[in-house]
């Protein structure tokens, strides 16, 4: 049986990775890989701390951000690292910084649905819903499958509802009545 992933074990793994990282040449591809692994461990700690109400969440996020940034300094064209850093920045509430990373990704591949989707998420994280809708709508046009387009359309619908005024009690009752009175379709 494996050891439980508690903070002590994760800290030990972070320490081991740190020793290995320090022994590698500064521009080593293996260093990039180990920095990414250490960043992922810091993210894990942040999620665990957040779930338990621990106040030290920010320090784990900052450590993950430092590792992703160090890895990107070595491998600036690594799209996967840049995406992960953008997602981390959004989780940290730093949507504008995330948007900079996404713009870098889009400069390299403007037709990428994944990059467009990430841009929409970054804009939405900053409550810029109208801009997010435009980006998601553009991504739908680029989508290669119905499933992908459908998922993006759900995002558009979600952000469109951000502009809807709250329903009154009477409107909620009417909506519930309409659902109850909806005819069931005959199944052959």
FINU-444889 format. One line per 10 residues: their letters; for each residue x, y, z of C-alpha. Coordinates in steps of 0.1 Angstrom, whole numbers, plus 5000, padded with zeros to 4 digits. Example, Ala and Ser with C-alpha at 12.3 -4.5 7.8 and 13.67 -1.06 7.14 Angstrom:
# residues 2
AS) 5123:4955:5078 ~ 5137:4989:5071 $
END
This chain:
# residues 188
XXXXXXXXXX) 5000:5000:5000 ~ 5013:5035:4991 ~ 5018:5063:5016 ~ 4989:5087:5020 ~ 4993:5120:5002 ~ 4993:5143:5032 ~ 5011:5176:5035 ~ 5042:5160:5051 ~ 5046:5135:5022 ~ 5041:5162:4996 $
XXXXXXXXXX) 5066:5184:5013 ~ 5091:5155:5013 ~ 5085:5151:4976 ~ 5090:5188:4970 ~ 5123:5187:4989 ~ 5135:5157:4969 ~ 5126:5174:4936 ~ 5143:5206:4947 ~ 5175:5187:4953 ~ 5173:5171:4919 $
XXXXXXXXXX) 5165:5204:4902 ~ 5195:5221:4919 ~ 5218:5194:4905 ~ 5208:5199:4868 ~ 5222:5224:4843 ~ 5202:5257:4842 ~ 5188:5252:4807 ~ 5182:5214:4809 ~ 5150:5200:4795 ~ 5149:5176:4825 $
XXXXXXXXXX) 5149:5207:4847 ~ 5118:5220:4830 ~ 5101:5186:4836 ~ 5110:5186:4873 ~ 5099:5222:4878 ~ 5066:5213:4863 ~ 5062:5183:4886 ~ 5071:5205:4916 ~ 5046:5231:4905 ~ 5019:5204:4903 $
XXXXXXXXXX) 5027:5193:4938 ~ 5024:5229:4950 ~ 4991:5232:4933 ~ 4979:5200:4950 ~ 4989:5215:4983 ~ 4970:5247:4975 ~ 4938:5227:4967 ~ 4941:5206:4998 ~ 4947:5237:5020 ~ 4918:5255:5004 $
XXXXXXXXXX) 4895:5225:5010 ~ 4905:5223:5046 ~ 4902:5261:5052 ~ 4940:5265:5058 ~ 4951:5301:5054 ~ 4984:5291:5038 ~ 4968:5286:5003 ~ 4985:5316:4988 ~ 5020:5305:4996 ~ 5014:5272:4978 $
XXXXXXXXXX) 5000:5290:4948 ~ 5029:5314:4947 ~ 5054:5285:4948 ~ 5036:5268:4919 ~ 5036:5301:4899 ~ 5073:5305:4905 ~ 5080:5270:4893 ~ 5059:5274:4861 ~ 5075:5307:4855 ~ 5110:5293:4859 $
XXXXXXXXXX) 5102:5264:4836 ~ 5088:5288:4810 ~ 5120:5309:4812 ~ 5138:5278:4800 ~ 5112:5266:4775 ~ 5091:5297:4765 ~ 5075:5279:4736 ~ 5061:5251:4757 ~ 5023:5256:4752 ~ 5013:5231:4779 $
XXXXXXXXXX) 5033:5249:4805 ~ 5019:5283:4794 ~ 4983:5269:4796 ~ 4989:5255:4831 ~ 5003:5288:4843 ~ 4974:5307:4828 ~ 4949:5283:4846 ~ 4969:5288:4878 ~ 4968:5325:4874 ~ 4930:5324:4870 $
XXXXXXXXXX) 4927:5303:4901 ~ 4947:5329:4920 ~ 4924:5356:4908 ~ 4949:5371:4884 ~ 4929:5371:4852 ~ 4948:5399:4835 ~ 4981:5380:4839 ~ 4964:5348:4827 ~ 4951:5368:4797 ~ 4987:5378:4788 $
XXXXXXXXXX) 4997:5341:4787 ~ 4967:5332:4766 ~ 4975:5360:4741 ~ 5010:5346:4737 ~ 4994:5312:4730 ~ 4970:5327:4705 ~ 4998:5346:4687 ~ 5014:5312:4680 ~ 4981:5294:4670 ~ 4951:5317:4666 $
XXXXXXXXXX) 4929:5289:4652 ~ 4933:5268:4684 ~ 4899:5261:4699 ~ 4916:5252:4732 ~ 4934:5286:4733 ~ 4902:5305:4724 ~ 4884:5286:4752 ~ 4911:5295:4776 ~ 4908:5332:4766 ~ 4871:5331:4772 $
XXXXXXXXXX) 4877:5316:4806 ~ 4903:5343:4815 ~ 4879:5370:4804 ~ 4850:5354:4824 ~ 4873:5352:4855 ~ 4876:5390:4853 ~ 4838:5393:4849 ~ 4842:5405:4813 ~ 4813:5383:4802 ~ 4804:5401:4770 $
XXXXXXXXXX) 4839:5397:4757 ~ 4840:5361:4769 ~ 4808:5354:4749 ~ 4824:5369:4717 ~ 4855:5347:4722 ~ 4835:5315:4729 ~ 4813:5322:4699 ~ 4844:5325:4677 ~ 4857:5292:4692 ~ 4824:5275:4682 $
XXXXXXXXXX) 4830:5285:4646 ~ 4865:5269:4649 ~ 4852:5237:4666 ~ 4860:5204:4649 ~ 4832:5184:4665 ~ 4796:5188:4676 ~ 4805:5178:4711 ~ 4832:5205:4713 ~ 4808:5232:4698 ~ 4781:5221:4723 $
XXXXXXXXXX) 4804:5225:4753 ~ 4814:5259:4741 ~ 4777:5269:4735 ~ 4770:5259:4772 ~ 4796:5284:4782 ~ 4780:5311:4761 ~ 4746:5304:4775 ~ 4760:5305:4811 ~ 4776:5339:4805 ~ 4745:5353:4787 $
XXXXXXXXXX) 4725:5344:4818 ~ 4749:5366:4839 ~ 4731:5396:4824 ~ 4696:5383:4831 ~ 4678:5400:4860 ~ 4669:5377:4889 ~ 4636:5360:4885 ~ 4607:5372:4907 ~ 4590:5347:4929 ~ 4560:5347:4906 $
XXXXXXXXXX) 4583:5340:4876 ~ 4599:5311:4894 ~ 4564:5297:4902 ~ 4553:5301:4866 ~ 4585:5284:4854 ~ 4579:5255:4878 ~ 4543:5252:4866 ~ 4554:5252:4830 ~ 4578:5223:4836 ~ 4551:5203:4855 $
XXXXXXXX) 4526:5208:4826 ~ 4551:5200:4799 ~ 4537:5171:4778 ~ 4556:5138:4778 ~ 4564:5125:4744 ~ 4550:5092:4733 ~ 4576:5066:4729 ~ 4569:5042:4700 $
END
